[in-house]
Amino acid sequence: MNPNSSTLRVLAASLMSAAAAFAQENNSVQLRQFLDQQAGGLNKLMVPAESALPVPRLTNGNVDPRFRITEARRFLGKMLFFDPIRTARIRPEFGGVPATRQTASCGSCHLGEAASRAGTLLNFAAGGEGRGYTDAAGTFVPRRRTRSDLPVIRSMPLFPGDTMVDELPTLTDIFELAKGTPARGRKLPPPGNLLRTGRLDAVDSVARNAPSVIGFAFNNRLLQGGFAGEPDSSPGGLNPFDTTAGDNVALLLLDAHRMLEAQSAELQKVPAYRKLFRDAFPEEAAQSDSAGDVNVLINDDTVLRATAAFMRTVVTRNTPWDRFLAGDNNALTPAQQRGARLFFTPAANGAGGAGCYSCHSGPMLNKQYNDSDVTGVGQFVEENFFNLGLRDHPLQALNAAVRKDPRFRDDGRREVTFRDDDAFEFRTLTLRQLKDGGVFLHNGSFSKVRDVVQYFNAGVAQDEEAAAASTFTARFSYPRGSGMPRGLGLSAAQVDDVADFLENALYDPAFVRFDPNSPTRTFEPTVQDLTYSAYRPDLAALGTVDGRMPSGLPRSNNDALSRRDMGIEFQDVTGHVGYAISTASRGIDRQQDAVRFTNNSSSMVDTHLIVVVRGLADQVQLENASGVTATGEPYIRVFVPGGVLMPGQTIEQTLRFRREPGTPVGYFFRLLSGQGNP
């Protein structure tokens, strides 16, 4: 062998690596130049500093002091967003169930692990139970259903085993006009009476996919049909204080989600909240002291302003996309670079791209590419609503049932404007953090990002009625122009590239899990937020409990299943689950047993089955234990497929023991359901 051959191979490999690095750098530079041209400047795609986030301004251009973002307001708003104490507005006369009081929060339908969405097709706040569980692969699975621990109040449950039943979606009100004719709309048409309302019935659910909070500040309309931010003069608007979309939606959601009028009295009882409100609103605190009235400080107005301040700061800043825009040539993979180029290349006139950027531009990828506005929220309104030929969300069936109208359809934007030329149109949403979104589009009909890309690629509507409307979007059906075939005409590989860009290039792990080195603020309350003894001794001195919200309640939800999901408590199911043990093998110092666990009850066993092994001799150890309990007993965590062991279902588990020779292996079980360490 030539002694120089190995050196030559190393040199060749080094040259190839250098060539690849040069190609990557060259491709990155070219792509940034292309993006700069398409977007009218890279800065239009970059997330501004927190001090420059869109916020309401006075006529002279200065920030309106009523709505300025301070750290004290942001922190208070975050605590309020995730604290169940506020859902205190339960009205039995409209079907409300007192047992659901203070069991839910904004965080019930906006989970950090689900991209600040619900992550499920059906989303429930009050009247729901559960949050989600982690499977054997370590993947978080959102799971919230209607409550099964309350008496039947209607006729048909939503899921097997459930007893809580929804009558109307949350945003639906049914009024009676003077002649007794039911009418749609959210404003009371005098002299009508409110007959039924989804805002106060047994289950708090919305008949559209819960939207992401990310990019909240970058919108002049919010909610899927643009209800929030619509002028009060609009036929379907409800904006009595003529505020921006963000502040309007904060008010609307207080009303929709069992908080308005009832939350203030509950918050005033909590010393830590009294301190947090004083920190966030010093002027109102001084006025409150002068008047001797705490209502001046803690009221629906200050609550919505603090909540809006928090939601305005909800952005992602450290995705591969953000790093690429800032100059990191290696931030995007070659596939993601190809996907980004397709995303920003027009579909029309033979350009061969996906043309996504025409509707998804700006820092949050949620507006028209030519919608420039110094405030950051955009000037265009109606241009951001589209009819994509989609079916209704399944819960719209409740609207059809209560009206006895099987042809009832979700009006989309028309529900707000009452204009026929807005029928079936829904708002363009942010594309950040989609990887964790769970379900997509307003009807939640897709569970994979690639399937959404393929839906656009095909250009074929789901729903014939929506497709037959004059509002059906040509950008969706014939994006390449009239006379061309339907859809985008992308190859399967190109669809993969676009999906890769959307899922991975726009994903920020710090949004889900706190990273001290990331500029992105974690959405959910972190250990630092809730460990008052270490990080907020001023609140600890007022009686806060580490790991809980300032009220002392658990984060997000306060129902029994959620508490089990969060590892706060466990349910003893020893009497519900039977077991059969068989010894698979026995050696001098080893024994392996196989155990079949069967749910012999009529109830579900939720989340994880935790098998606590009791009665072992000191000379025997459970080798495959998951951990030990607080009392020192070994346990094995059994991951139940789908998070539920239904009545009659069986699951198997192997137990491996090490023993001193001659020591018998004897034991019995205590069986628990829940997550965390018992």
C-alpha positions as CSV (number, residue, x, y, z in Angstrom):
1,M,0.0,0.0,0.0
2,N,1.2,3.4,-0.8
3,P,2.2,5.1,2.5
4,N,0.8,8.3,1.3
5,S,-2.7,6.9,0.5
6,S,-4.1,7.5,3.9
7,T,-2.8,11.1,3.9
8,L,-4.4,11.6,0.5
9,R,-7.7,10.2,1.7
10,V,-7.7,12.6,4.7
11,L,-6.8,15.5,2.4
12,A,-9.6,14.6,0.0
13,A,-12.1,14.3,2.8
14,S,-11.0,17.7,4.1
15,L,-11.4,19.3,0.6
16,M,-14.8,17.8,0.2
17,S,-15.9,19.1,3.7
18,A,-14.5,22.5,2.8
19,A,-16.4,22.5,-0.5
20,A,-19.6,21.5,1.2
21,A,-19.2,24.3,3.7
22,F,-18.5,26.8,0.9
23,A,-21.6,25.6,-1.0
24,Q,-23.8,25.8,2.2
25,E,-22.5,29.4,2.8
26,N,-23.0,30.4,-0.8
27,N,-26.6,28.9,-0.8
28,S,-27.4,30.7,2.4
29,V,-26.2,34.0,1.2
30,Q,-28.2,33.6,-2.0
31,L,-31.3,32.6,-0.2
32,R,-31.1,35.6,2.2
33,Q,-30.7,37.9,-0.9
34,F,-33.8,36.3,-2.4
35,L,-35.8,36.6,0.8
36,D,-34.7,40.2,1.2
37,Q,-36.1,40.9,-2.3
38,Q,-39.3,39.0,-1.8
39,A,-40.2,40.5,1.6
40,G,-39.0,44.0,0.8
41,G,-36.2,43.7,3.4
42,L,-35.1,41.0,5.8
43,N,-36.0,43.2,8.7
44,K,-39.7,42.7,7.9
45,L,-39.3,39.0,8.7
46,M,-37.4,39.5,11.9
47,V,-39.0,39.5,15.4
48,P,-38.5,42.9,17.0
49,A,-37.1,43.4,20.5
50,E,-39.6,43.2,23.3
51,S,-39.5,47.0,23.8
52,A,-40.5,47.4,20.1
53,L,-43.4,44.9,20.1
54,P,-46.7,46.4,18.7
55,V,-48.6,48.1,21.5
56,P,-51.5,50.7,21.4
57,R,-50.4,54.2,20.9
58,L,-51.7,57.7,21.4
59,T,-52.4,60.0,18.4
60,N,-49.0,61.6,18.9
61,G,-47.3,58.2,18.4
62,N,-46.3,57.6,22.0
63,V,-47.2,54.4,23.7
64,D,-50.5,54.6,25.5
65,P,-49.6,54.4,29.2
66,R,-52.7,52.4,29.9
67,F,-51.3,49.5,27.8
68,R,-47.6,49.8,28.2
69,I,-45.7,46.6,28.8
70,T,-43.7,46.4,32.0
71,E,-42.2,43.4,33.6
72,A,-44.5,43.6,36.5
73,R,-47.6,43.7,34.2
74,R,-46.2,40.9,32.1
75,F,-45.6,38.6,35.1
76,L,-49.0,39.4,36.6
77,G,-50.6,38.7,33.3
78,K,-48.8,35.3,33.0
79,M,-50.0,34.3,36.4
80,L,-53.5,35.3,35.7
81,F,-53.5,33.4,32.4
82,F,-52.7,30.1,34.1
83,D,-54.5,30.5,37.4
84,P,-57.9,28.6,37.7
85,I,-59.0,31.0,40.4
86,R,-60.6,33.3,37.8
87,T,-63.2,30.9,36.4
88,A,-65.7,31.8,39.1
89,R,-68.7,32.9,37.0
90,I,-70.9,29.8,37.2
91,R,-74.6,30.4,36.5
92,P,-76.8,27.3,37.1
93,E,-79.8,29.0,35.5
94,F,-78.0,28.6,32.2
95,G,-76.8,25.1,32.9
96,G,-73.6,26.0,34.7
97,V,-72.4,23.3,37.1
98,P,-71.1,24.6,40.5
99,A,-68.6,21.8,40.8
100,T,-66.7,23.2,37.8
101,R,-66.0,26.5,39.5
102,Q,-62.3,27.5,39.5
103,T,-61.2,24.3,37.7
104,A,-60.0,25.9,34.4
105,S,-58.0,28.8,33.1
106,C,-56.9,30.3,29.8
107,G,-54.1,27.7,30.0
108,S,-56.7,24.9,29.7
109,C,-56.9,25.4,25.9
110,H,-53.5,27.0,25.4
111,L,-50.8,24.5,26.4
112,G,-47.1,25.3,25.9
113,E,-46.5,21.7,24.8
114,A,-49.1,22.2,22.1
115,A,-47.8,25.5,20.6
116,S,-50.1,27.5,22.9
117,R,-53.1,25.7,21.4
118,A,-55.3,23.0,22.8
119,G,-53.6,20.3,20.7
120,T,-56.9,18.4,20.4
121,L,-59.8,18.6,18.1
122,L,-62.2,19.4,20.9
123,N,-61.1,21.9,23.5
124,F,-62.7,22.3,26.9
125,A,-62.1,24.7,29.7
126,A,-64.7,24.7,32.5
127,G,-66.5,21.4,32.4
128,G,-63.4,19.6,31.1
129,E,-60.9,17.4,32.9
130,G,-57.3,16.4,32.2
131,R,-54.4,18.1,30.6
132,G,-52.3,15.4,28.9
133,Y,-49.9,12.6,29.5
134,T,-46.4,11.5,28.5
135,D,-46.1,8.2,26.6
136,A,-43.4,5.6,26.7
137,A,-41.3,7.5,24.1
138,G,-41.4,10.7,26.2
139,T,-43.9,12.4,23.9
140,F,-46.4,14.7,25.5
141,V,-50.0,13.8,24.4
142,P,-52.6,16.6,25.0
143,R,-55.8,15.0,26.4
144,R,-58.7,16.9,27.8
145,R,-62.3,15.7,27.8
146,T,-65.6,16.5,29.3
147,R,-65.9,15.6,32.9
148,S,-66.9,12.1,33.9
149,D,-67.2,12.6,37.7
150,L,-70.5,14.6,37.7
151,P,-74.1,13.6,37.4
152,V,-75.8,13.5,34.0
153,I,-77.2,16.9,33.1
154,R,-78.2,16.3,29.5
155,S,-78.9,13.3,27.3
156,M,-75.9,12.5,25.2
157,P,-72.2,12.5,26.3
158,L,-69.4,13.6,24.0
159,F,-67.2,10.5,24.7
160,P,-67.8,7.0,26.1
161,G,-67.7,7.3,29.8
162,D,-68.4,11.0,29.9
163,T,-71.4,12.5,31.6
164,M,-70.9,16.2,31.1
165,V,-72.6,17.3,27.9
166,D,-72.3,20.5,26.0
167,E,-75.4,22.4,24.8
168,L,-73.9,25.2,22.8
169,P,-70.4,26.3,21.8
170,T,-69.0,29.0,24.0
171,L,-69.3,31.9,21.6
172,T,-72.9,31.2,20.7
173,D,-75.9,33.1,22.2
174,I,-79.5,32.5,21.4
175,F,-81.8,35.5,21.9
176,E,-85.5,35.8,21.6
177,L,-87.0,38.7,19.7
178,A,-90.2,40.4,20.6
179,K,-92.2,38.1,18.3
180,G,-90.5,35.0,19.8
181,T,-88.1,34.4,16.9
182,P,-84.7,33.1,17.8
183,A,-82.0,35.3,16.4
184,R,-78.2,35.0,15.9
185,G,-75.8,37.6,17.1
186,R,-74.0,38.6,20.2
187,K,-75.7,41.9,20.9
188,L,-79.0,41.8,22.7
189,P,-81.6,43.1,20.3
190,P,-84.2,44.9,22.5
191,P,-86.6,43.8,23.8
192,G,-85.2,40.3,23.4
193,N,-84.2,37.9,26.2
194,L,-81.2,35.6,26.4
195,L,-82.6,32.1,26.0
196,R,-79.4,30.0,25.9
197,T,-75.8,30.8,25.9
198,G,-72.6,28.7,25.5
199,R,-70.8,31.3,27.7
200,L,-72.6,30.0,30.8
201,D,-73.7,26.4,30.1
202,A,-72.2,23.2,31.5
203,V,-69.2,22.9,29.2
204,D,-66.9,25.8,28.1
205,S,-66.0,24.7,24.5
206,V,-65.4,26.6,21.3
207,A,-66.5,25.2,17.9
208,R,-63.3,26.2,16.2
209,N,-59.7,25.1,16.7
210,A,-58.2,27.1,19.6
211,P,-55.7,29.5,17.9
212,S,-52.1,30.0,19.0
213,V,-51.2,32.9,21.3
214,I,-47.9,33.3,19.4
215,G,-47.8,36.6,17.6
216,F,-50.8,37.9,19.5
217,A,-49.5,41.5,19.2
218,F,-49.1,41.4,15.4
219,N,-52.8,41.4,14.5
220,N,-55.5,44.0,13.9
221,R,-58.1,41.3,14.2
222,L,-58.1,38.2,16.4
223,L,-60.2,35.0,16.8
224,Q,-60.8,33.0,13.7
225,G,-63.5,35.2,12.2
226,G,-62.0,38.5,13.3
227,F,-64.5,39.2,16.1
228,A,-61.8,40.8,18.3
229,G,-60.8,44.2,17.1
230,E,-63.9,44.7,15.0
231,P,-65.4,48.2,15.6
232,D,-68.4,48.2,17.9
233,S,-70.4,49.8,15.0
234,S,-70.0,46.6,13.0
235,P,-73.2,44.4,13.1
236,G,-71.4,41.6,14.8
237,G,-68.8,43.6,16.7
238,L,-68.6,43.9,20.4
239,N,-65.9,46.5,21.2
240,P,-67.4,49.0,23.6
241,F,-64.2,50.7,24.5
242,D,-62.9,50.9,20.9
243,T,-59.6,49.1,21.8
244,T,-57.2,47.2,19.6
245,A,-57.7,43.6,18.8
246,G,-55.5,42.4,21.6
247,D,-57.3,44.4,24.4
248,N,-60.7,43.7,22.9
249,V,-60.0,39.9,22.8
250,A,-58.9,40.0,26.4
251,L,-62.2,41.5,27.3
252,L,-64.2,39.2,25.2
253,L,-62.5,36.1,26.6
254,L,-63.3,37.3,30.2
255,D,-66.9,37.2,29.2
256,A,-66.7,33.9,27.2
257,H,-64.8,31.9,29.7
258,R,-66.6,32.3,33.0
259,M,-64.5,35.1,34.4
260,L,-66.1,38.5,33.9
261,E,-67.7,40.2,37.0
262,A,-66.8,37.2,39.3
263,Q,-63.0,37.1,39.1
264,S,-62.1,40.3,40.9
265,A,-63.6,39.3,44.3
266,E,-61.6,36.1,44.2
267,L,-58.3,37.8,43.3
268,Q,-58.8,40.4,46.0
269,K,-58.8,37.6,48.7
270,V,-55.2,36.6,47.8
271,P,-52.4,38.6,49.4
272,A,-49.9,37.7,46.7
273,Y,-52.2,39.0,44.0
274,R,-52.9,42.2,45.9
275,K,-49.1,42.8,45.9
276,L,-48.7,41.8,42.2
277,F,-51.5,44.3,41.2
278,R,-49.8,47.0,43.2
279,D,-46.5,46.4,41.4
280,A,-48.2,46.3,38.0
281,F,-50.5,49.3,38.4
282,P,-48.9,51.8,40.8
283,E,-51.2,54.7,39.7
284,E,-54.3,52.6,40.3
285,A,-52.8,51.4,43.6
286,A,-52.4,55.0,44.8
287,Q,-56.0,55.8,43.7
288,S,-57.2,52.7,45.5
289,D,-55.5,53.7,48.7
290,S,-56.9,57.2,48.5
291,A,-60.4,56.0,47.9
292,G,-60.1,53.1,50.4
293,D,-61.5,50.8,47.7
294,V,-59.6,47.8,46.5
295,N,-61.9,47.5,43.5
296,V,-60.1,50.5,42.0
297,L,-57.0,48.4,41.8
298,I,-58.2,44.9,41.1
299,N,-61.0,44.8,38.6
300,D,-61.9,43.4,35.2
301,D,-60.1,46.3,33.5
302,T,-56.7,45.9,35.2
303,V,-57.0,42.1,34.7
304,L,-57.5,42.4,31.0
305,R,-54.7,44.9,30.6
306,A,-52.3,42.7,32.5
307,T,-53.3,39.6,30.5
308,A,-53.0,41.5,27.2
309,A,-49.5,42.7,28.3
310,F,-48.4,39.1,28.8
311,M,-50.0,37.8,25.6
312,R,-48.3,40.6,23.6
313,T,-44.9,39.2,24.6
314,V,-45.7,35.7,23.5
315,V,-43.3,35.2,20.5
316,T,-40.6,32.8,19.5
317,R,-37.1,34.3,18.9
318,N,-34.7,31.5,18.6
319,T,-35.9,29.2,15.8
320,P,-33.5,28.0,13.1
321,W,-35.3,30.5,10.9
322,D,-34.6,33.4,13.2
323,R,-30.9,32.4,13.4
324,F,-30.7,32.1,9.7
325,L,-32.2,35.6,9.1
326,A,-29.6,36.9,11.6
327,G,-26.8,35.5,9.5
328,D,-26.2,31.9,10.7
329,N,-25.4,30.1,7.5
330,N,-25.8,26.7,9.1
331,A,-29.1,27.2,10.9
332,L,-31.2,25.7,8.2
333,T,-30.6,22.2,6.6
334,P,-30.5,22.0,2.8
335,A,-34.0,20.6,2.8
336,Q,-35.3,23.5,4.9
337,Q,-33.5,26.0,2.7
338,R,-35.3,24.4,-0.3
339,G,-38.6,24.6,1.6
340,A,-38.0,28.3,2.5
341,R,-37.3,29.1,-1.2
342,L,-40.4,27.3,-2.3
343,F,-42.4,29.1,0.5
344,F,-41.3,32.5,-0.8
345,T,-41.4,31.8,-4.5
346,P,-44.7,32.7,-6.3
347,A,-46.8,29.9,-7.7
348,A,-48.2,32.0,-10.5
349,N,-46.7,32.8,-13.9
350,G,-44.7,29.6,-14.1
351,A,-42.5,30.6,-11.1
352,G,-42.9,27.1,-9.7
353,G,-43.1,27.9,-6.0
354,A,-45.6,27.4,-3.3
355,G,-46.4,31.1,-2.9
356,C,-47.1,30.7,0.8
357,Y,-45.6,34.1,1.6
358,S,-48.4,36.0,-0.2
359,C,-50.6,35.2,2.8
360,H,-47.9,34.4,5.4
361,S,-45.4,37.1,5.7
362,G,-44.1,39.4,8.4
363,P,-42.3,38.4,11.6
364,M,-45.1,36.0,12.6
365,L,-45.8,34.8,9.0
366,N,-49.4,35.8,9.4
367,K,-50.1,38.7,6.9
368,Q,-49.9,39.7,3.3
369,Y,-46.3,40.3,2.0
370,N,-47.2,43.9,1.0
371,D,-49.0,44.8,4.3
372,S,-46.5,47.3,5.6
373,D,-47.4,49.2,8.8
374,V,-45.1,50.9,11.2
375,T,-47.1,49.6,14.2
376,G,-46.4,46.0,13.2
377,V,-50.0,44.9,13.2
378,G,-50.6,45.5,9.5
379,Q,-53.1,47.8,7.8
380,F,-55.0,45.2,5.8
381,V,-58.1,43.6,7.3
382,E,-60.3,41.8,4.9
383,E,-57.3,40.7,2.8
384,N,-56.3,38.4,5.6
385,F,-59.5,36.3,5.5
386,F,-59.9,33.4,3.1
387,N,-62.4,30.7,2.1
388,L,-60.3,27.5,1.7
389,G,-63.3,25.2,1.1
390,L,-63.2,23.7,4.6
391,R,-65.9,21.7,6.5
392,D,-67.2,22.9,9.8
393,H,-65.7,22.0,13.1
394,P,-67.6,19.0,14.6
395,L,-69.0,21.1,17.5
396,Q,-71.0,23.3,15.1
397,A,-73.4,20.4,15.2
398,L,-74.5,21.8,18.5
399,N,-75.5,25.0,16.8
400,A,-77.5,23.1,14.2
401,A,-79.3,21.0,16.9
402,V,-80.4,23.9,19.1
403,R,-81.7,25.8,16.1
404,K,-83.3,22.7,14.6
405,D,-81.6,23.5,11.4
406,P,-79.5,20.6,9.9
407,R,-78.2,23.0,7.2
408,F,-76.7,25.4,9.7
409,R,-73.1,26.4,8.7
410,D,-70.3,28.2,10.4
411,D,-70.3,31.7,8.7
412,G,-66.7,32.5,9.4
413,R,-66.1,36.2,8.8
414,R,-69.7,36.8,7.8
415,E,-70.8,36.1,11.4
416,V,-69.0,39.4,12.3
417,T,-69.7,41.6,9.3
418,F,-73.0,40.1,8.1
419,R,-71.8,40.5,4.6
420,D,-72.4,37.6,2.1
421,D,-69.0,38.3,0.5
422,D,-67.3,37.2,3.7
423,A,-69.0,33.8,3.9
424,F,-66.7,30.9,4.9
425,E,-63.7,33.1,5.3
426,F,-61.3,32.6,8.2
427,R,-58.2,34.5,9.4
428,T,-54.7,33.8,8.3
429,L,-52.7,32.5,11.4
430,T,-49.1,32.3,12.4
431,L,-47.0,29.4,11.2
432,R,-44.6,29.4,14.1
433,Q,-44.3,26.4,16.4
434,L,-46.6,24.2,14.2
435,K,-44.7,21.1,15.1
436,D,-46.5,20.8,18.4
437,G,-49.9,22.1,17.2
438,G,-51.7,18.8,17.1
439,V,-54.6,19.8,14.9
440,F,-54.7,22.5,12.2
441,L,-57.0,24.9,10.4
442,H,-60.1,26.3,12.0
443,N,-62.0,23.0,11.8
444,G,-59.1,20.9,13.2
445,S,-59.4,18.5,10.3
446,F,-55.7,17.8,9.8
447,S,-53.3,16.4,12.4
448,K,-50.0,16.6,10.4
449,V,-48.3,19.6,8.9
450,R,-47.5,17.7,5.7
451,D,-51.2,16.9,5.2
452,V,-52.0,20.6,5.3
453,V,-49.3,21.4,2.7
454,Q,-50.6,18.6,0.5
455,Y,-54.2,20.0,0.9
456,F,-52.9,23.3,-0.6
457,N,-50.8,21.5,-3.1
458,A,-53.9,19.7,-4.4
459,G,-56.2,22.7,-4.3
460,V,-59.3,20.6,-3.9
461,A,-61.9,21.7,-1.4
462,Q,-63.1,19.5,1.5
463,D,-66.6,20.9,1.3
464,E,-68.8,21.4,-1.7
465,E,-71.0,24.2,-0.2
466,A,-67.9,26.3,0.8
467,A,-66.3,25.7,-2.6
468,A,-69.5,26.8,-4.4
469,A,-69.6,30.2,-2.6
470,S,-68.4,33.2,-4.5
471,T,-65.8,33.8,-1.8
472,F,-63.9,30.5,-2.6
473,T,-60.3,31.6,-2.8
474,A,-58.6,31.4,-6.2
475,R,-55.2,31.6,-4.5
476,F,-56.1,28.2,-3.0
477,S,-57.8,26.5,-5.9
478,Y,-55.8,27.9,-8.9
479,P,-52.7,29.5,-7.4
480,R,-50.8,29.1,-10.7
481,G,-53.4,31.3,-12.5
482,S,-56.5,30.8,-14.6
483,G,-56.2,28.2,-17.3
484,M,-53.7,26.2,-15.2
485,P,-54.4,22.9,-13.4
486,R,-55.7,23.1,-9.8
487,G,-53.2,23.4,-6.9
488,L,-49.5,24.1,-6.7
489,G,-48.2,21.2,-8.7
490,L,-45.4,20.5,-6.3
491,S,-43.7,17.1,-6.3
492,A,-43.8,14.8,-3.3
493,A,-40.2,15.8,-2.5
494,Q,-41.1,19.5,-2.6
495,V,-44.1,19.0,-0.3
496,D,-41.7,17.3,2.1
497,D,-39.3,20.3,1.9
498,V,-42.0,22.8,2.6
499,A,-43.3,20.7,5.5
500,D,-39.8,20.4,6.9
501,F,-39.4,24.1,6.8
502,L,-42.7,24.7,8.6
503,E,-42.2,22.0,11.2
504,N,-38.6,22.3,12.1
505,A,-37.2,25.6,10.8
506,L,-40.0,27.5,12.7
507,Y,-39.7,25.5,15.9
508,D,-38.3,26.9,19.2
509,P,-37.7,24.4,22.0
510,A,-37.4,27.2,24.6
511,F,-41.1,28.0,24.1
512,V,-41.9,24.7,25.8
513,R,-38.9,24.2,28.2
514,F,-37.1,27.0,29.9
515,D,-33.6,27.6,28.5
516,P,-31.6,30.3,30.4
517,N,-29.5,30.8,27.3
518,S,-32.4,31.5,24.9
519,P,-33.9,34.9,24.2
520,T,-37.3,33.2,24.0
521,R,-39.5,33.4,27.0
522,T,-41.1,30.1,28.0
523,F,-44.9,30.2,27.6
524,E,-45.9,28.2,30.6
525,P,-45.0,29.2,34.2
526,T,-41.5,27.9,34.8
527,V,-39.8,26.6,37.9
528,Q,-38.3,30.1,38.3
529,D,-41.7,31.6,38.1
530,L,-43.3,29.4,40.7
531,T,-40.4,28.8,43.1
532,Y,-41.3,31.8,45.2
533,S,-39.0,30.8,48.1
534,A,-35.9,31.2,45.9
535,Y,-36.9,33.8,43.3
536,R,-39.8,35.8,44.8
537,P,-39.3,36.0,48.6
538,D,-41.7,38.9,48.7
539,L,-44.5,36.6,47.5
540,A,-43.3,33.7,49.6
541,A,-43.7,36.0,52.7
542,L,-47.4,36.4,51.7
543,G,-48.1,32.7,51.8
544,T,-47.5,31.5,48.3
545,V,-46.8,27.8,47.9
546,D,-43.9,26.7,45.7
547,G,-45.1,25.0,42.5
548,R,-48.6,26.4,42.7
549,M,-50.1,29.5,41.2
550,P,-50.3,32.6,43.5
551,S,-53.8,31.5,44.6
552,G,-52.5,28.2,45.8
553,L,-54.3,26.3,43.0
554,P,-52.5,24.1,40.5
555,R,-51.3,25.5,37.2
556,S,-53.9,25.7,34.4
557,N,-56.5,23.2,35.7
558,N,-57.9,22.1,39.0
559,D,-59.9,19.0,38.3
560,A,-59.0,15.6,39.6
561,L,-57.7,14.1,36.3
562,S,-55.5,17.2,35.7
563,R,-54.0,16.9,39.2
564,R,-53.1,13.3,38.4
565,D,-51.7,14.3,35.0
566,M,-49.5,16.9,36.7
567,G,-48.3,14.5,39.5
568,I,-50.0,16.5,42.2
569,E,-52.1,13.6,43.4
570,F,-52.7,9.9,42.6
571,Q,-55.8,7.8,42.5
572,D,-55.7,4.4,44.3
573,V,-57.1,1.9,41.8
574,T,-56.1,-1.3,43.7
575,G,-59.7,-2.3,44.1
576,H,-60.4,-1.7,40.4
577,V,-57.6,-3.6,38.7
578,G,-57.1,-7.3,39.1
579,Y,-53.8,-9.1,38.4
580,A,-52.4,-12.5,37.7
581,I,-48.8,-13.4,38.3
582,S,-46.8,-16.1,36.5
583,T,-43.1,-16.8,37.0
584,A,-41.4,-16.8,33.6
585,S,-37.9,-17.8,34.9
586,R,-36.1,-18.5,38.1
587,G,-32.4,-18.7,38.8
588,I,-30.1,-18.9,41.8
589,D,-30.1,-15.1,42.3
590,R,-32.7,-14.0,39.7
591,Q,-36.4,-14.3,39.2
592,Q,-38.6,-12.8,36.4
593,D,-42.3,-12.7,36.7
594,A,-45.0,-11.8,34.1
595,V,-48.0,-9.9,35.4
596,R,-51.3,-9.4,33.6
597,F,-53.3,-6.3,34.9
598,T,-57.0,-6.2,34.0
599,N,-59.4,-3.3,34.7
600,N,-62.3,-5.1,36.4
601,S,-64.3,-2.0,37.1
602,S,-66.8,0.0,35.1
603,S,-64.5,3.1,35.2
604,M,-61.5,4.0,33.2
605,V,-58.0,4.0,34.7
606,D,-56.3,7.1,33.4
607,T,-52.8,8.3,32.5
608,H,-50.2,5.9,33.9
609,L,-50.7,2.7,35.9
610,I,-48.2,2.9,38.8
611,V,-47.4,-0.5,40.2
612,V,-46.1,-0.2,43.8
613,V,-44.4,-3.4,44.8
614,R,-44.9,-4.0,48.5
615,G,-43.8,-6.7,51.0
616,L,-40.4,-7.5,49.4
617,A,-37.8,-9.0,51.8
618,D,-34.7,-6.9,52.4
619,Q,-32.7,-9.4,50.4
620,V,-34.8,-8.9,47.3
621,Q,-34.5,-5.9,44.9
622,L,-36.8,-5.0,42.0
623,E,-34.1,-4.5,39.2
624,N,-36.4,-2.7,36.7
625,A,-38.0,-0.4,39.1
626,S,-38.9,3.1,37.8
627,G,-38.2,4.6,41.2
628,V,-39.1,4.5,44.8
629,T,-42.1,6.1,46.5
630,A,-41.8,8.7,49.3
631,T,-42.1,5.8,51.7
632,G,-39.2,3.9,50.1
633,E,-41.1,1.2,48.2
634,P,-40.1,0.4,44.6
635,Y,-42.6,1.0,41.8
636,I,-42.9,0.4,38.1
637,R,-44.6,2.9,35.8
638,V,-46.7,1.2,33.2
639,F,-47.5,3.3,30.2
640,V,-51.1,2.6,29.3
641,P,-51.6,2.8,25.5
642,G,-53.7,5.9,24.7
643,G,-53.5,7.0,28.2
644,V,-56.6,5.0,29.3
645,L,-57.1,1.4,30.5
646,M,-60.8,0.9,29.6
647,P,-63.0,-1.5,31.5
648,G,-62.2,-5.1,30.6
649,Q,-58.8,-4.2,29.0
650,T,-55.6,-6.0,30.0
651,I,-52.0,-4.9,30.0
652,E,-48.9,-6.9,30.7
653,Q,-45.7,-6.0,32.7
654,T,-42.5,-7.9,33.4
655,L,-40.9,-7.7,36.9
656,R,-37.2,-8.6,37.3
657,F,-35.9,-9.4,40.7
658,R,-32.4,-9.9,42.1
659,R,-32.3,-11.9,45.4
660,E,-29.8,-13.5,47.7
661,P,-29.7,-17.3,47.0
662,G,-32.5,-19.1,48.8
663,T,-34.5,-16.0,49.6
664,P,-38.2,-16.4,48.4
665,V,-39.7,-13.6,46.3
666,G,-43.0,-12.7,47.8
667,Y,-44.9,-9.4,47.3
668,F,-48.2,-7.7,46.7
669,F,-49.3,-4.6,44.9
670,R,-50.7,-1.2,45.5
671,L,-51.9,0.2,42.2
672,L,-52.2,4.0,41.5
673,S,-53.1,6.1,38.5
674,G,-51.3,9.4,37.7
675,Q,-48.0,10.8,36.6
676,G,-44.9,11.9,38.5
677,N,-43.4,10.2,41.5
678,P,-45.9,8.8,44.1
